[in-house]
């Protein structure tokens, strides 16, 4: 059996360390044509392309022309998505979710829930004050 090359061995070590460190933070690649791809940037190609590994394990290569913007994804994003899917559409639930988002530095998402709260209760002064 042949020995792995130094480069292959280095890649194996990096992957093992990455796996041992828990979930990696990801980026959201907003596409020019609409939509987005979320994953971890693993390589920049010689022409500036992005090689991305998704949470499902797929590897996607995007040209610079395909990507409009790259946004970091918070480590709290997966928990937010889980909580928001189960969220009842009530004033109390949206207030609690907005508070949770603020505590976890998800300000834009907190604003989203405050906006929905105001749709449900247009007279809510606390939500109005929080939105500014």
N, C-alpha and C positions, 0 to 999 in steps of 0.2 A: 504494500500500500504506500503510495507516495506521500511525502510530508507536505503539509500546506505551505504555500508561499508566505513570506513575512506579511504581505499585504492582507492575505486571507486571514491569517492568524490575528492580525491587528483588528480586522473587521469583526471577527468572532468575539474578541475581548471587549470591544466597544459595545456590541449588541448585548453581551452578557451583563456588562455594567449597567447599561440602560435598562434592561429588564429588571435588574435587581433594585434599581432606584425607584420603582413604581411608575405610575403613568406619567408620560412626558407631556409637557405643555404643548399645545398645538397652535396653529395659526389658521385663520380663515382667509382663503384666497378668493376675493371677489372678482368675478369674471366680467370682462367687457361685454359679452353677449347676454349677461344676466346670470343669476344663480351664483353658487359658491361651492368651493371644495374645502373641507376642513381636514387638516392633517399636519404632520410634522415635516418640516423642510429637512431633507436628508442630504441634499447636494444642490449646488449651483453648477449648471453646465458651462462649457466654454463659451457659449453664445448667450449666457445669461438666463437660460431656461431654469425652471424650478422643478426639482424632482421631489415629490411629496409622497409620504406613506400615510394612508388614511387609517382611521381607527379600526377599520375592518381588515386591514392588512394589504390592501391593494396599493400598488405603486403607480403614480400618475406623473407624467411629465407635461409641464405647461410652458409654453413659450412666453417671453416677456410681453408680447403683443396680446396674449389672451388674458393677462392679469391686470385688472384696473387698480386694485388696492390690496394690501395685505394687512389684516388686523390680528393682533394677538388675541387668543382666547384665554379667558381667565381659568385658573385651576378650579374655580367654583362653578363654571358653566355646566358641567354634567349634572351636578346636584340641582342647580337652578332648573334645568330642563325637566328633570324628574319631578321636582316640586310643582312646577308650573302646569305640567300635564294633569296633575291631580287636584289643581286648585279650583275650589268652587267659585262661581262668578258672583261673589258677594262683596260688599264694602269691607267687612271685617277681614276677609281673606286677602283682598288686594292690599289693604293697609299692612297686614302682617308680612305679606310678600315684599312690599316696598321697604319695610324696615329691615327684613333679612337681606335684601339686595344692598341696601346702604351699608350694613355691617360687613358685607363681603366685597365692598368696592365695586359694585355693579350699578353705578349711578344711572346709566341710560335705561337699564331694565327697571330700576326703582321708579324712574319717571314714567315709564310705560304703565306700570301698575297704578301710579297716582293718577294718571290720565284716565284710566279705566274707572278708577274709584270715582272721579268727578263725573264721568258719564252716568254712573249709577246713582250718585248723590251730588248734584251740582252745587249744593249749598255747603259742602264740607270745607270749612275754613282751614283746617289743619293741612289738608291736601293742597289747597291753593297756596298756602304759605310755603310749603315744602317745595313746590314747583317754582316759586318766585314770581 
